Amino acid sequence: GAYVWNQELPCAIDVDQLEEEYKAALQKNLNQDEVLGHYKKIIDLYKGNFMPQSSFKEWVVPLTVYYQRIYMESVAACCEILLEKKDYKAVEEICRRAIVVDPFVEMNHAILIRTLIGSKNHDKAIEHYNYVNKLFYDELAVRPSDLITKLYHEAINKNTMLEQDIALIKDDLKESDDIRGAVYCNYEEFKMIYQLEARAALRSGKSIFIALLTVTGRHKKELAKGNL
């Protein structure tokens, strides 16, 4: 009625290997390439949350958090080294995989946007910011950090492709023929529109008004996403 581990059989356990590589990466006598090698091994070893089929058990939860913390720290450290080497392709691959593991770790989004800016994919950087902004607001009712917002403005400022041709600018500004309803934008875009309107009103002497409409269900209950 019991099981015993056979000590005579050689066995390699991934969580033990992960911890060994993490301790090795933190040694101070290593050069940059050696540190990078250890972090890459950690990233390759980590396949997702610890024992996901038993994630509801109390003893599993702290270990899940512990191993994921090691993984996320390794991702950040590895990416910083790769960014110094300007290996943008490798950084993008690592970040996108880490975002799948936990999409609410802001640092991974920030590193990815930095990478896209560094590789001159400014359109993709702006697109990813919009994705992060919507994700955080929809799921957590918060906005991205100041760091991510700053990177967003940097991506906009460096997106110089449209500056080369006024025809491209005009085409980009043009709305589709089927124009219906109000303009939908994220908070940063709304903030800029508001500031433009406020300055125009100041010059013309006109008044502008801002209103907030909140839609809720009965008894002020939050509506399900499918009903929005």
Buried (B, 14 or more C-beta within 10 A) or exposed (E): EEEEEEEEEEEEEEBEEBBBBBEBBEEEEBEEEEBBBBBBBBBEBBEEBBBEEEEEEEEBEEBBEEBBEBBBBBBBBBBBBBBEEEBBEBBBBBBEEBBEBEBEBBBBBBBBBBBBBBBBBBEBBBBBBBEBBEBBBEEEEEBBBEBBBEBBEBBBEEBEEBEEEEEEEEEEEEEEEEEEEEEEEBEBBEEEEEEEEEEEEEEEEEEEEEEEEEEEEEEEEEEEEEEE
